[in-house]
Amino acid sequence: MIICPTFTEAVRSNAMSISVDEVKKIAHLARLGLDEQEAQGYADSLSQILGLIEQMNAVDTTGVSPMAHPLDMHLRLREDAPTESDQREKFQKVAPSTEAGLYLVPRVIE
Amino acid sequence: MEWETVIGLEVHAQLQTTSKIFSGAATRYGSEPNTQACAVDLALPGVLPVMNREAARMAVKFGLAIGARINQRSVFARKNYFYPDLPKGYQISQFELPVVGLGQLTIEVNGEEKVIGITRAHLEEDAGKSLHEDFHGMSGIDLNRAGTPLLEIVSEPDMRSPEEAVAYLKKLHELVRYLEICDGNMQEGSFRCDANVSVRPKGQKEFGTRAELKNINSFRFVEKAINYEIERQIDVIEGGGKVVQETRLYDSAKDVTRSMRSKEEANDYRYFPDPDLPPLVLDDAFVEETRATLPELPDAKRERFQKEYELSHYDAGVLTATREMADFFESVVKHAGGGAKVAANWVMGDFSAFLNKDGVEIANAPINAEMLAGLIKRLQDNTISGKIAKEVFEAMWAGEGDADTVIEKRGLKQITDSGAIETVIDQILADNPDQVQQYRDGKEKVFGFFVGQAMKATQGKANPAQLNELLKEKLKG
């Protein structure tokens, strides 16, 4: 169950294919760099998946609740107590840049 | 044209757990940067989230308090977007199946009650914080907050004015604090609000296009931001334009809302169920155990205060605004053995004023319920007058001991001995023959002068009622 407007729209409208532009949009949202050839390749593969989904759509699923997880199990819950100790020094040793306890990243500001 | 405003609010309440929602890192506010960010919070490879039971319990507690349907099977989903304070590249949230379903909250505006629907409330994790001060052109990231449990509470678009929005927000704020699931601190960001605002011609059924306002971190700003936004949207439409659906940031310094264009494209979050987390299933026992922990809720308490203590609607409202205040008031009445109205006036009056003045919480106030009750007892048995009581109160606040100690030490016991008061009056009348003559000539205003003199002579300790009576008698001549 992928809830991506571009993708689900394609499924709902029973479109047999997904366009190269749609692939590029999804790739951009996922920060994946694709060249033209790769984009075309993914458009073809994803369209085939849509085809499979269309076959599955033909099955009557009335009364079947959507699956949220492939394993038939529940979430295990833990008690609310801090169990982690401060390991900042260790973690920051592998960080590219830190200062005053902060991780430094290329400037982001609205 | 007459316009109608439609408002829906999304509130993020940080849950008061001691550890994070999916990791064992502590959630204490104000710690050194990144000292409470563990491998799970940092999204290091190979880690897995393990859900905090208390966070689930708090969400259910909230759901029960608003009479909502509790979804005993709910699902966590990944909300995908990229920002440096979100190390995983997705936020664990709930999408299609939130833990709390449809509920409601009753607000009161200008004496009228109105029911506001709450669409849903879902559990999710908070992100870290980005600091944009000068780090050589870089941004600093503190991930202590990353993974702190949040309950996102989404209202129906049921509010029709900024006043209603503020009333709803205050009611919600009061409720989460009563439930002890959120400390409600807006400055520290534990209770945050986004507002969806649109306008439409009065009478039109369809909603107008809405804008989402972010960064509103006080009750006052909610009202101001919405007011600004309403005027902006009406101006746009009346100027022949169209309102664009977008996210806008409220700038409290300039009192305007600004478009956040960068947010536009990112609105495609590509939610999908988190494969790391199977469904959250809560059995009946869990729900019933949680129900048993529900305190008396604000509305019920308010009603009881009016009945049990014969307080006005207004007074009961003020006293039940927080659980601490309500408990304090009840404790004072209990210790004083009655005198609810007097106790109410002291708690709402001087006591609250001194709390505000010194910026202290009830729990840390220098006067506890028993001490205030002691003062009220001395007022009621006529040991001291109301005026003297203020002096005693201030002395108690300054740490001079309980009411009896202060009264004894400062010699504030009221003079109720008629003979003693008469002696004082006789002396004053003898010293001021002119004023006595004026009074007897019909200038009754001079009466206040005599009262003042008598109070001065007794350091305010003469019983006011007795003094008035005796003075009138003596002045008749």
Contacts between the chains, C-beta under 8 A, distances in Angstrom:
chain1	res1	chain2	res2	distance
A	1	B	272	6.2
A	1	B	273	6.5
A	2	B	270	7.0
A	2	B	272	5.3
A	3	B	77	7.8
A	3	B	95	7.1
A	3	B	96	7.8
A	3	B	270	6.6
A	3	B	271	4.4
A	3	B	272	5.7
A	4	B	268	6.7
A	4	B	270	4.2
A	5	B	268	5.8
A	6	B	268	7.2
A	26	B	270	7.8
A	29	B	80	7.4
A	29	B	265	8.0
A	29	B	266	7.9
A	29	B	268	5.8
A	29	B	270	6.5
A	30	B	80	7.5
A	30	B	270	7.8
A	31	B	82	6.1
A	66	B	96	8.0
A	68	B	75	4.3
A	68	B	97	7.3
A	68	B	273	4.6
A	68	B	278	7.6
A	68	B	279	5.2
A	69	B	75	7.9
A	69	B	273	6.5
A	69	B	275	7.1
A	69	B	277	7.8
A	69	B	278	4.5
A	69	B	279	6.2
A	70	B	275	7.9
A	71	B	278	6.2
A	73	B	278	4.9
A	74	B	278	5.8
A	74	B	279	6.3
A	74	B	280	7.4
A	74	B	281	4.1
A	75	B	51	5.2
A	75	B	76	7.9
A	75	B	277	5.9
A	75	B	278	5.3
A	75	B	279	6.5
A	75	B	280	4.7
A	75	B	281	6.9
A	76	B	50	6.8
A	76	B	51	7.3
A	77	B	51	5.3
A	77	B	52	7.1
A	77	B	53	3.8
A	77	B	56	6.4
A	78	B	24	7.6
A	78	B	50	5.0
A	78	B	51	6.8
A	78	B	52	6.3
A	78	B	53	6.4
A	79	B	53	6.2
A	79	B	54	7.7
A	80	B	17	4.9
A	80	B	18	5.7
A	80	B	19	5.5
A	80	B	52	5.2
A	80	B	53	6.4
A	80	B	54	3.5
A	80	B	55	7.4
A	81	B	18	6.5
A	81	B	19	5.9
A	81	B	24	7.2
A	82	B	18	5.9
A	82	B	19	4.7
A	82	B	24	5.9
A	82	B	25	6.6
A	82	B	26	4.0
A	82	B	27	8.0
A	83	B	19	7.1
A	83	B	24	3.3
A	84	B	23	6.6
A	84	B	24	4.6
A	84	B	25	4.5
A	84	B	26	7.4
A	84	B	36	7.9
A	84	B	38	4.0
A	86	B	35	4.4
A	86	B	36	7.3
A	87	B	38	7.0
A	87	B	39	7.7
A	88	B	32	7.9
A	88	B	34	4.9
A	88	B	35	5.3
A	88	B	37	7.5
A	91	B	34	7.4
A	91	B	37	7.6
A	91	B	39	7.5
A	91	B	42	6.2
A	91	B	44	7.8
A	92	B	34	7.2
A	97	B	138	6.8
A	99	B	135	5.7
A	99	B	140	6.7
A	100	B	33	6.9
A	100	B	140	7.1
A	101	B	32	5.7
A	101	B	33	3.8
A	101	B	34	5.3
A	101	B	35	7.2
A	101	B	142	7.5
A	102	B	33	5.1
A	102	B	34	6.9
A	102	B	131	6.5
A	102	B	135	7.2
A	102	B	140	3.4
A	102	B	141	5.9
A	102	B	142	5.7
A	103	B	34	7.0
A	103	B	84	7.9
A	103	B	140	7.2
A	103	B	141	4.3
A	103	B	143	7.3
A	104	B	135	5.5
A	104	B	138	4.2
A	104	B	139	7.1
A	104	B	140	5.9
A	104	B	141	7.5
A	105	B	84	4.4
A	105	B	138	6.3
A	105	B	139	5.4
A	105	B	141	5.9
A	106	B	138	6.5
A	106	B	139	7.3
A	107	B	132	7.1
A	107	B	137	5.7
A	107	B	138	5.8
A	107	B	139	5.0
A	108	B	83	7.0
A	108	B	84	5.7
A	108	B	130	6.2
A	108	B	132	7.7
A	108	B	139	5.2
A	109	B	132	4.9
A	109	B	139	7.1
A	110	B	249	6.8
A	110	B	260	5.8
A	110	B	262	6.1
